[in-house]
């Protein structure tokens, strides 16, 4: 099983455009169970998974468009119709989107950075479980992930965070990507104790 798990990890790729089918409710529950199995100091469960699909996903696209307008206005710009359409329809790149959120549990023993990292680990578990069930995914962030109005629309506070928008579905025919060869050049080293 160990070798199969490593092969699954190496086979996971980010696929930007996904189509139906998406996981059904039972599969989605398994994905969330895997996500919630992430390392979690003191078992705080510092995460929340918000599902966007169907009409709700379309409606949330309008939230993204509205907040985009506000971000552009702040810098003195004026959005084009094309930019607004892109924001409004970007969630349509997959049949299912899960917003992975880090929820600040305000614990004296577990700093916020550890809670945020735990939610990131949950997102990675979600990607791997999705792949194991025969689907593909894409972890996206961008300005909406850091926009407090977007966070508030999801029921988050300013002390929480959006870790990412995880797009889930099936690659359109011809969109599959081969496994990649990770480049370890310059990123692995063995520490040596200083000479006495």
Buried (B, 14 or more C-beta within 10 A) or exposed (E): EEEEEEEBBEBBBEBEBBBEEBBEEEBBEBBBEBBBEBEBBEEBBBBBBBBBBEEEBBEBBEBBBBBBBEBBEEEEEEBEEEBBEBBBEBBEBBBBBBBBBBBBBEBEEBEBEBBBBBBBBBBBBBBBBBBBBEBBBBBBEEEBBEBEEBBBBBEBEEEBBBBBBBBBBBBEEEEEEEEEEEEEEEEEEEEEEEEE
